[in-house]
Amino acid sequence: MKENIKKVEEKNKKNKKPIEFNFTIIAIVLIAILCICITPVTFQNDTYYTIKIGELIKNNGIDMMDHFSWHEDLSYTYPHWLYDLCTYLVYSIAGFKSVYILTCILSVILGISIFLVNSKLTKNKAISFIVTVGALYMLQNYIAARAQLVTFILFIWEIFCIEKFIENRKIIYGAMLVLISLLIANLHVATWPFFFVLFLPYIGEYVISVISDIVIYSKIRLFILNKKAKRLTKKNKNLDKLEEINKEIETLKNNISKIKIKRDEDRKNPYKITIKRNNNVRFLIIVMILCALMGLLTPIKDTPYTYLYKTMQGNTTDNISEHLPLTISKSTDVMCMLIIFLAILIFTKAKIRLSDLFMISGLCYLMLSTRRQTSMFVLIGSVVLTRLIVDLIKRYTKNGLEEVEKAVRHIGVVIALTALMLCISLDAIQPKFDAEYVNSSAYPVAACDYILENIDLEGVRFYNEYNYGSYMLFRGIPVFIDSRADLYAPEFSGKKDEDIFSDFINTSSISKFYEETFEKYNITHLLISKKSKTNMIISKTEDIKYKELYSDDNFIIYERIVNVE
């Protein structure tokens, strides 16, 4: 009897399984919480002009002209007209609060998209979750109420569609790529060329694989021998020579076959870089061409095709911080990510696909050239990094991935992971508790109140600085310049003889005397930062041409008096 009881107990123990959870749902919830916590409450410069331009588009449509600076007849390209319009429509619901909620939603969609794309492409959820959290940490400075947040989401799904299309050539993925191209061309035209850059690593791998299949010397030799054999056959003489040539042709063909067999064997077990010839890439090129035609389906004329070229012609990218080269020594997180890549590739048996190597190398070059591309290096690089880590674990363990996947579904691991993620999220959200939508120390909130209450804007020409011009125009005050840098460059403005952007840069840096600029543009008033070089000179020299009208802790307003005796 006792033996039977023991057997039953042992059987029950074997049948009793630990409580397991659906890790995908848990990961999505934790990522969503983290994304909301890292989304900033305070808006950036671009958000203010985005709302105002969206209002203009809704009320008056797109006329390719500027309506917010006091400069006359400036051409404007409306580079993210659709995002501007959508943002204004959201803003009209509940003001800044609704824009903030929209940004949180987009941030959550981005985080979940990174996780889902990584997990679907690598077939591993645990590693994808870890890499996604790391990527979001590095991307938190790029999460803002700007068009780039939407394009991040579209770019990560573009990678998914490209990979799936060359895997099974389903039309649905090609159609999605065309749709993504159309959306980016209307949402954020400045990033549209980058859409096609992401195709290049796959095309590059295909070209290399085709070239590697050609035994160039042997093919040339075979071509020459075939020509000789045809010539001798036509003449029907020197049959001994013809037989000799035919034997050499057969030998050469056998050698070519052996070389190809050897190359195929080497491809199956390469030392470090795997090269796969996928003929679906040829159809991907056709899809890419169709995507290029989507630039025609916009209300902003030829802007998708000319924007990058005009930008590269000008000097705006040389004077805006996010366009300057990256200093790795000052970017610890980027340095760590690069070290992880190099450590895996150099010191382990993990292998990397040639397309991934092309991708990460190209993104690294772009990142070093301009720091704003750090976001793309992290975003797209997360897919490559996840694939490398999964390959690494597979090569050093038999069932390592299965064990990891099983472990993260265990109740103890789930509780620990949830507690850790909540701590990280709480730490990220704490500085935002007292934050406001508009930072009054960075933007002239009170100064704009004073202007609207005390100064008649008819005929007034304010000189202001780049960083808060967007807030001024949001308040309805015509500006000298704002963060739409391209608008004020001659390549875009339509005024080839007037470089407003360069005049501002030279004036603010004191490489040009401010009075020359003010006289050139007939400036009547100044709204400038108290810490600006211009204000330091005016206040120290007690320049009698400038009458102080308003002052607070951060900003000062002057009236410029032209006729001074």
C-alpha positions as CSV (number, residue, x, y, z in Angstrom):
1,M,0.0,0.0,0.0
2,K,2.8,2.4,1.0
3,E,4.7,1.5,-2.2
4,N,1.6,2.4,-4.3
5,I,1.3,5.8,-2.4
6,K,4.9,6.6,-3.1
7,K,4.5,5.7,-6.8
8,V,1.5,8.0,-7.0
9,E,3.4,10.9,-5.3
10,E,6.4,10.4,-7.6
11,K,4.1,10.4,-10.6
12,N,2.4,13.6,-9.4
13,K,5.8,15.3,-8.9
14,K,6.8,14.4,-12.5
15,N,3.5,15.6,-13.9
16,K,3.6,18.9,-11.9
17,K,5.0,21.6,-14.1
18,P,6.2,25.0,-12.9
19,I,3.9,27.9,-13.6
20,E,4.9,29.6,-16.8
21,F,3.8,32.9,-18.4
22,N,3.5,34.1,-21.9
23,F,6.8,36.0,-22.2
24,T,5.7,38.0,-25.3
25,I,2.8,39.7,-23.4
26,I,5.0,40.4,-20.4
27,A,7.8,41.8,-22.6
28,I,5.4,44.1,-24.5
29,V,3.8,45.4,-21.2
30,L,7.2,46.1,-19.7
31,I,8.5,47.8,-22.8
32,A,5.4,49.9,-23.0
33,I,5.9,51.1,-19.4
34,L,9.5,51.9,-20.1
35,C,8.7,53.8,-23.3
36,I,6.1,56.0,-21.5
37,C,8.6,56.7,-18.7
38,I,11.4,57.8,-21.0
39,T,9.1,60.0,-23.2
40,P,9.9,63.6,-22.3
41,V,7.2,66.0,-21.0
42,T,9.0,69.1,-22.2
43,F,8.8,69.7,-25.9
44,Q,11.7,70.4,-28.3
45,N,12.1,73.4,-30.6
46,D,10.6,71.7,-33.7
47,T,7.3,70.8,-32.0
48,Y,6.2,74.5,-31.9
49,Y,6.6,75.2,-35.5
50,T,5.2,71.8,-36.4
51,I,1.9,72.7,-34.7
52,K,1.7,76.1,-36.3
53,I,2.5,74.8,-39.8
54,G,-0.1,72.1,-39.4
55,E,-2.7,74.8,-38.6
56,L,-1.6,76.7,-41.7
57,I,-2.0,73.6,-43.9
58,K,-5.4,72.8,-42.5
59,N,-6.7,76.3,-43.1
60,N,-4.9,77.4,-46.3
61,G,-3.3,74.3,-47.8
62,I,0.3,74.0,-49.1
63,D,1.5,77.0,-51.3
64,M,5.3,76.2,-50.9
65,M,5.8,79.7,-49.3
66,D,6.7,80.7,-45.7
67,H,4.2,82.6,-43.6
68,F,5.9,82.9,-40.2
69,S,9.1,85.0,-40.6
70,W,8.9,88.7,-41.5
71,H,11.3,88.1,-44.5
72,E,9.3,88.5,-47.6
73,D,8.7,85.9,-50.3
74,L,10.7,83.0,-48.8
75,S,10.0,79.6,-50.4
76,Y,9.3,76.8,-48.1
77,T,9.4,73.1,-48.9
78,Y,7.0,71.7,-46.2
79,P,9.4,68.7,-45.7
80,H,7.1,66.9,-43.2
81,W,3.7,68.4,-44.1
82,L,1.7,65.3,-43.2
83,Y,3.2,64.9,-39.8
84,D,2.7,68.7,-39.2
85,L,-1.0,68.4,-40.1
86,C,-1.6,65.3,-38.0
87,T,0.2,66.9,-35.0
88,Y,-2.0,70.0,-35.3
89,L,-5.2,68.0,-35.5
90,V,-4.1,66.2,-32.3
91,Y,-3.1,69.5,-30.6
92,S,-6.6,70.9,-31.4
93,I,-8.1,68.2,-29.2
94,A,-6.5,69.1,-25.8
95,G,-3.5,71.3,-26.5
96,F,0.0,70.2,-25.4
97,K,-1.5,67.3,-23.3
98,S,-2.8,65.5,-26.4
99,V,0.5,66.0,-28.2
100,Y,2.3,64.5,-25.3
101,I,-0.1,61.5,-25.2
102,L,0.5,61.0,-28.9
103,T,4.3,61.1,-28.4
104,C,3.9,58.4,-25.6
105,I,1.8,56.2,-28.0
106,L,4.4,56.5,-30.8
107,S,7.2,55.8,-28.3
108,V,5.4,52.6,-27.2
109,I,4.8,51.6,-30.8
110,L,8.5,52.1,-31.5
111,G,9.6,50.0,-28.5
112,I,7.2,47.2,-29.3
113,S,8.2,47.3,-33.0
114,I,11.9,46.9,-32.2
115,F,11.1,43.9,-30.0
116,L,8.7,42.2,-32.4
117,V,11.0,42.7,-35.5
118,N,14.0,41.4,-33.6
119,S,12.1,38.4,-32.2
120,K,10.5,37.5,-35.5
121,L,13.8,37.7,-37.5
122,T,15.9,35.9,-34.9
123,K,13.3,33.5,-33.4
124,N,14.3,34.4,-29.9
125,K,12.3,36.5,-27.6
126,A,14.5,36.7,-24.5
127,I,17.6,38.1,-26.3
128,S,15.4,40.4,-28.4
129,F,13.9,41.8,-25.2
130,I,17.3,42.5,-23.6
131,V,18.6,44.2,-26.8
132,T,15.4,46.2,-27.2
133,V,15.7,47.6,-23.7
134,G,19.3,48.6,-24.4
135,A,18.3,50.2,-27.7
136,L,15.5,52.2,-26.0
137,Y,18.0,53.5,-23.4
138,M,20.3,54.7,-26.1
139,L,17.4,56.2,-28.2
140,Q,15.7,58.1,-25.3
141,N,17.3,61.4,-26.4
142,Y,15.8,61.0,-29.8
143,I,12.2,60.3,-28.6
144,A,10.4,63.6,-29.0
145,A,7.3,65.1,-30.6
146,R,9.1,65.2,-34.0
147,A,8.6,63.5,-37.3
148,Q,11.7,61.4,-36.8
149,L,9.8,59.3,-34.2
150,V,7.3,58.1,-36.8
151,T,10.1,57.4,-39.3
152,F,12.0,55.3,-36.7
153,I,8.9,53.0,-36.6
154,L,8.7,52.8,-40.4
155,F,12.5,52.1,-40.8
156,I,12.5,49.2,-38.4
157,W,9.5,47.6,-40.2
158,E,11.2,48.3,-43.5
159,I,14.0,46.0,-42.4
160,F,11.5,43.3,-41.5
161,C,9.8,43.6,-44.9
162,I,13.0,43.5,-46.8
163,E,14.2,40.4,-44.9
164,K,10.9,38.6,-45.4
165,F,10.6,39.5,-49.0
166,I,14.0,38.1,-49.9
167,E,13.1,35.0,-47.8
168,N,9.8,34.1,-49.5
169,R,9.1,36.8,-52.1
170,K,5.6,37.3,-51.0
171,I,3.9,40.3,-52.6
172,I,2.5,41.5,-49.3
173,Y,6.0,42.5,-48.1
174,G,6.8,44.3,-51.4
175,A,3.5,46.2,-51.2
176,M,4.3,47.2,-47.6
177,L,7.7,48.5,-48.7
178,V,6.0,50.7,-51.3
179,L,3.6,51.9,-48.7
180,I,6.4,52.7,-46.2
181,S,8.2,54.7,-49.0
182,L,5.0,56.7,-49.7
183,L,4.5,57.4,-46.0
184,I,8.1,58.6,-45.4
185,A,8.0,60.8,-48.5
186,N,5.1,62.7,-47.0
187,L,5.9,62.4,-43.3
188,H,9.6,63.3,-43.3
189,V,11.1,63.9,-46.7
190,A,14.5,64.6,-45.3
191,T,14.9,60.9,-44.3
192,W,13.4,59.5,-47.5
193,P,16.8,58.9,-49.2
194,F,17.8,56.8,-46.2
195,F,14.9,54.5,-47.0
196,F,16.9,53.3,-50.1
197,V,20.2,53.1,-48.2
198,L,18.8,50.2,-46.2
199,F,18.3,48.2,-49.5
200,L,22.0,48.5,-50.4
201,P,23.6,45.9,-48.0
202,Y,21.3,43.2,-49.4
203,I,22.0,44.2,-53.0
204,G,25.7,44.4,-52.2
205,E,25.7,40.8,-50.8
206,Y,24.0,39.6,-53.9
207,V,26.4,41.3,-56.3
208,I,29.4,39.9,-54.3
209,S,27.9,36.4,-54.4
210,V,27.3,36.6,-58.2
211,I,30.9,37.8,-58.7
212,S,32.3,35.0,-56.5
213,D,30.5,32.4,-58.6
214,I,32.4,33.5,-61.7
215,V,35.8,31.8,-62.1
216,I,37.1,34.8,-64.1
217,Y,40.4,33.5,-65.5
218,S,38.9,30.1,-66.4
219,K,35.8,31.7,-68.0
220,I,38.0,33.9,-70.2
221,R,40.2,31.0,-71.2
222,L,37.1,28.9,-71.9
223,F,35.7,31.7,-74.1
224,I,38.9,31.9,-76.1
225,L,39.1,28.1,-76.6
226,N,35.5,27.9,-77.8
227,K,36.1,30.6,-80.4
228,K,39.2,28.7,-81.7
229,A,37.2,25.4,-81.8
230,K,34.4,27.0,-83.8
231,R,36.9,28.5,-86.3
232,L,38.7,25.2,-86.8
233,T,35.3,23.4,-87.2
234,K,34.2,25.8,-89.9
235,K,37.5,25.4,-91.8
236,N,37.3,21.6,-91.4
237,K,41.1,21.2,-91.1
238,N,43.8,20.7,-88.5
239,L,41.5,18.1,-86.8
240,D,44.3,17.1,-84.4
241,K,44.5,20.6,-83.1
242,L,40.7,20.7,-82.8
243,E,40.7,17.5,-80.8
244,E,43.4,18.9,-78.5
245,I,41.4,22.1,-77.9
246,N,38.2,20.1,-77.1
247,K,40.1,18.0,-74.5
248,E,41.4,21.2,-73.0
249,I,37.8,22.6,-72.9
250,E,36.6,19.5,-71.1
251,T,39.4,19.7,-68.6
252,L,38.7,23.4,-68.0
253,K,35.0,22.7,-67.5
254,N,35.8,20.0,-64.9
255,N,38.2,22.4,-63.1
256,I,35.5,25.0,-63.0
257,S,33.0,22.5,-61.6
258,K,35.5,21.5,-58.9
259,I,36.2,25.1,-58.0
260,K,32.5,25.9,-57.7
261,I,32.0,22.8,-55.5
262,K,34.9,23.9,-53.3
263,R,33.4,27.4,-53.0
264,D,30.0,26.0,-52.1
265,E,31.6,23.9,-49.3
266,D,33.5,27.0,-48.1
267,R,30.3,29.0,-48.0
268,K,28.6,26.3,-45.9
269,N,31.3,26.7,-43.2
270,P,33.0,30.1,-43.6
271,Y,35.5,31.4,-41.2
272,K,33.7,34.6,-40.2
273,I,31.5,36.0,-43.0
274,T,28.6,34.1,-44.5
275,I,27.6,34.9,-48.1
276,K,24.4,33.7,-49.5
277,R,23.2,34.1,-53.1
278,N,19.5,34.9,-52.9
279,N,18.0,35.4,-56.3
280,N,15.0,37.1,-54.7
281,V,17.2,40.2,-54.4
282,R,16.7,40.8,-58.1
283,F,12.9,41.2,-57.5
284,L,13.8,43.4,-54.5
285,I,15.5,45.8,-56.9
286,I,12.3,46.1,-58.8
287,V,10.4,46.9,-55.6
288,M,13.1,49.5,-54.8
289,I,12.4,51.2,-58.2
290,L,8.7,51.2,-57.5
291,C,9.4,52.7,-54.1
292,A,11.4,55.5,-55.8
293,L,8.3,56.5,-57.8
294,M,6.5,57.2,-54.6
295,G,8.2,60.6,-54.4
296,L,5.9,61.7,-57.1
297,L,2.8,61.1,-55.0
298,T,3.3,64.2,-52.7
299,P,1.9,67.7,-52.8
300,I,5.4,69.2,-52.3
301,K,6.4,68.8,-56.0
302,D,10.0,67.6,-56.6
303,T,11.1,68.0,-53.0
304,P,11.7,64.3,-52.3
305,Y,14.2,64.2,-55.1
306,T,16.0,67.5,-54.6
307,Y,15.9,68.0,-50.8
308,L,19.1,66.1,-49.9
309,Y,21.0,67.6,-52.9
310,K,20.1,71.1,-51.8
311,T,20.9,70.4,-48.2
312,M,24.4,69.1,-49.1
313,Q,25.0,72.3,-51.2
314,G,24.4,74.6,-48.2
315,N,26.2,75.2,-45.0
316,T,23.4,74.5,-42.6
317,T,24.7,71.0,-41.7
318,D,28.1,72.5,-40.7
319,N,26.5,74.8,-38.0
320,I,23.8,72.7,-36.4
321,S,25.0,70.4,-33.5
322,E,23.1,67.3,-34.5
323,H,24.7,67.3,-38.0
324,L,28.3,67.6,-36.7
325,P,30.6,64.5,-36.6
326,L,30.3,62.2,-33.6
327,T,33.0,62.3,-30.9
328,I,33.0,58.7,-29.7
329,S,35.0,59.5,-26.5
330,K,32.0,61.6,-25.4
331,S,29.4,58.9,-26.3
332,T,29.9,56.1,-23.8
333,D,26.8,54.1,-24.8
334,V,27.9,54.1,-28.5
335,M,31.4,53.1,-27.5
336,C,30.0,50.2,-25.5
337,M,27.9,49.0,-28.4
338,L,30.8,49.1,-30.8
339,I,33.0,47.2,-28.3
340,I,30.3,44.5,-28.1
341,F,30.2,44.2,-31.9
342,L,33.9,44.0,-32.2
343,A,34.3,41.6,-29.2
344,I,31.8,39.1,-30.7
345,L,33.3,39.3,-34.2
346,I,37.0,39.1,-33.1
347,F,37.1,36.8,-30.1
348,T,34.2,34.4,-30.7
349,K,33.2,31.8,-33.3
350,A,30.0,33.8,-34.2
351,K,29.6,34.5,-37.9
352,I,28.1,37.5,-39.5
353,R,26.1,37.7,-42.7
354,L,27.8,39.9,-45.4
355,S,24.7,42.0,-45.7
356,D,24.8,42.6,-41.9
357,L,28.5,43.5,-42.1
358,F,27.7,46.0,-44.9
359,M,24.8,47.4,-42.9
360,I,26.6,47.9,-39.6
361,S,29.7,49.3,-41.4
362,G,27.7,51.8,-43.4
363,L,25.6,52.9,-40.4
364,C,28.8,53.3,-38.4
365,Y,30.3,55.5,-41.1
366,L,27.1,57.6,-41.2
367,M,27.1,57.9,-37.4
368,L,30.7,59.1,-37.3
369,S,30.0,61.6,-40.1
370,T,26.9,63.1,-38.4
371,R,25.9,62.4,-34.8
372,R,22.1,62.4,-35.6
373,Q,22.7,59.1,-37.4
374,T,23.5,57.5,-34.1
375,S,19.8,56.9,-33.8
376,M,19.8,54.8,-37.0
377,F,23.0,53.0,-35.9
378,V,21.2,51.9,-32.7
379,L,17.8,51.2,-34.3
380,I,19.0,49.1,-37.2
381,G,22.1,47.9,-35.4
382,S,19.8,46.3,-32.8
383,V,18.7,43.7,-35.4
384,V,22.2,42.8,-36.3
385,L,23.4,42.6,-32.7
386,T,20.5,40.3,-31.7
387,R,21.3,38.0,-34.6
388,L,25.0,37.9,-33.6
389,I,24.2,37.1,-30.0
390,V,21.8,34.4,-31.0
391,D,24.4,32.9,-33.3
392,L,27.0,33.1,-30.5
393,I,24.8,31.2,-28.1
394,K,24.0,28.5,-30.6
395,R,27.7,27.9,-31.4
396,Y,28.8,27.5,-27.7
397,T,25.8,25.6,-26.3
398,K,23.5,22.8,-27.5
399,N,20.3,23.9,-26.0
400,G,21.2,27.3,-24.6
401,L,18.5,29.3,-26.4
402,E,15.8,26.8,-25.5
403,E,16.9,27.0,-21.8
404,V,16.9,30.8,-21.9
405,E,13.4,30.9,-23.4
406,K,12.2,28.4,-20.9
407,A,13.7,30.3,-17.9
408,V,12.2,33.7,-18.8
409,R,8.7,32.1,-18.6
410,H,9.3,30.9,-15.0
411,I,7.3,32.8,-12.4
412,G,10.4,33.7,-10.3
413,V,12.2,35.1,-13.3
414,V,9.1,37.0,-14.4
415,I,8.7,38.6,-11.0
416,A,12.4,39.5,-10.8
417,L,12.4,40.9,-14.3
418,T,9.3,42.9,-13.7
419,A,10.7,44.4,-10.5
420,L,13.9,45.3,-12.3
421,M,12.1,47.0,-15.2
422,L,9.8,48.9,-12.9
423,C,12.8,50.2,-11.0
424,I,14.5,51.3,-14.3
425,S,11.2,52.9,-15.4
426,L,10.7,54.7,-12.1
427,D,14.3,56.1,-12.2
428,A,13.6,57.4,-15.8
429,I,10.3,59.1,-15.0
430,Q,11.3,60.8,-11.7
431,P,12.9,63.9,-13.3
432,K,9.7,64.4,-15.4
433,F,7.3,64.7,-12.4
434,D,7.9,68.5,-12.1
435,A,8.5,69.1,-15.9
436,E,6.3,71.4,-17.9
437,Y,5.4,71.2,-21.6
438,V,7.3,74.5,-22.2
439,N,10.6,75.1,-20.4
440,S,10.4,78.8,-19.5
441,S,14.2,79.0,-19.0
442,A,14.9,77.8,-22.5
443,Y,12.0,79.6,-24.3
444,P,10.9,83.2,-23.8
445,V,7.5,82.6,-22.4
446,A,7.2,85.7,-20.3
447,A,9.0,87.8,-22.9
448,C,6.5,86.8,-25.6
449,D,3.7,87.7,-23.2
450,Y,5.2,91.1,-22.8
451,I,5.5,91.5,-26.6
452,L,1.9,90.5,-27.3
453,E,0.6,92.9,-24.6
454,N,2.8,95.9,-25.2
455,I,4.2,96.0,-28.8
456,D,2.3,96.5,-32.0
457,L,3.6,93.8,-34.3
458,E,2.7,95.8,-37.4
459,G,5.9,96.7,-39.2
460,V,8.1,95.3,-36.3
461,R,11.2,93.3,-37.2
462,F,12.5,91.2,-34.4
463,Y,16.0,89.8,-34.3
464,N,16.0,86.6,-32.4
465,E,18.2,83.5,-31.9
466,Y,17.8,80.1,-33.6
467,N,16.9,78.0,-30.6
468,Y,13.7,79.7,-29.7
469,G,12.5,81.2,-32.9
470,S,10.0,78.3,-33.3
471,Y,8.4,79.2,-30.0
472,M,8.0,82.8,-31.0
473,L,6.3,82.0,-34.2
474,F,4.1,79.5,-32.3
475,R,3.0,82.5,-30.2
476,G,2.3,84.5,-33.4
477,I,5.4,86.7,-33.4
478,P,7.1,87.0,-36.8
479,V,10.8,85.9,-36.5
480,F,14.2,86.6,-38.0
481,I,15.1,82.9,-37.9
482,D,13.9,79.6,-36.4
483,S,14.9,75.9,-36.4
484,R,13.7,75.4,-39.9
485,A,17.3,76.1,-40.9
486,D,16.9,75.1,-44.6
487,L,14.2,77.8,-45.1
488,Y,16.8,80.5,-44.5
489,A,19.5,79.1,-46.8
490,P,19.6,80.4,-50.4
491,E,19.4,76.8,-51.8
492,F,15.8,76.7,-50.4
493,S,14.6,80.2,-49.8
494,G,14.6,81.3,-53.5
495,K,16.8,84.3,-52.6
496,K,20.2,83.5,-54.1
497,D,21.8,86.8,-53.0
498,E,20.6,86.6,-49.4
499,D,21.9,84.0,-47.0
500,I,19.9,84.7,-43.8
501,F,21.3,81.6,-42.0
502,S,24.9,82.6,-42.6
503,D,24.2,86.1,-41.5
504,F,22.7,84.8,-38.2
505,I,25.7,82.4,-37.6
506,N,28.2,85.2,-38.3
507,T,26.4,87.7,-36.1
508,S,25.8,85.4,-33.2
509,S,29.4,84.3,-33.2
510,I,30.6,87.9,-33.4
511,S,32.5,87.2,-36.6
512,K,30.4,90.0,-38.0
513,F,29.4,93.2,-36.1
514,Y,25.8,92.9,-35.1
515,E,25.0,96.4,-36.2
516,E,25.8,95.6,-39.8
517,T,23.3,92.8,-39.8
518,F,20.6,94.8,-38.1
519,E,21.1,97.7,-40.5
520,K,21.0,95.3,-43.5
521,Y,17.6,93.8,-42.4
522,N,16.2,97.0,-40.8
523,I,15.8,95.4,-37.4
524,T,13.6,97.3,-35.0
525,H,13.6,95.1,-31.9
526,L,15.8,92.3,-30.4
527,L,14.7,89.4,-28.3
528,I,17.9,87.7,-27.2
529,S,19.3,85.5,-24.4
530,K,21.1,87.4,-21.7
531,K,24.0,85.0,-22.0
532,S,24.4,85.7,-25.8
533,K,27.5,87.4,-27.1
534,T,25.4,90.1,-28.7
535,N,23.8,91.0,-25.4
536,M,27.1,91.0,-23.6
537,I,28.5,93.6,-26.0
538,I,25.4,95.8,-25.9
539,S,25.2,95.7,-22.1
540,K,29.0,96.2,-21.5
541,T,29.4,99.0,-24.0
542,E,26.0,100.6,-22.9
543,D,25.2,101.0,-26.6
544,I,22.8,104.0,-26.7
545,K,21.1,102.6,-29.9
546,Y,19.5,99.9,-27.8
547,K,16.8,100.7,-25.3
548,E,15.9,98.0,-22.8
549,L,12.2,97.3,-22.8
550,Y,12.0,94.0,-20.8
551,S,14.3,91.8,-18.9
552,D,14.0,88.6,-16.9
553,D,16.4,86.0,-15.6
554,N,17.1,84.5,-19.1
555,F,15.9,86.9,-21.8
556,I,16.0,90.6,-22.7
557,I,14.1,92.8,-25.2
558,Y,15.7,95.8,-26.8
559,E,14.2,98.5,-29.0
560,R,16.7,99.5,-31.7
561,I,16.8,103.3,-32.1
562,V,18.0,104.1,-35.6
563,N,18.3,107.9,-35.4
564,V,20.6,108.7,-32.4
565,E,22.2,112.1,-32.1
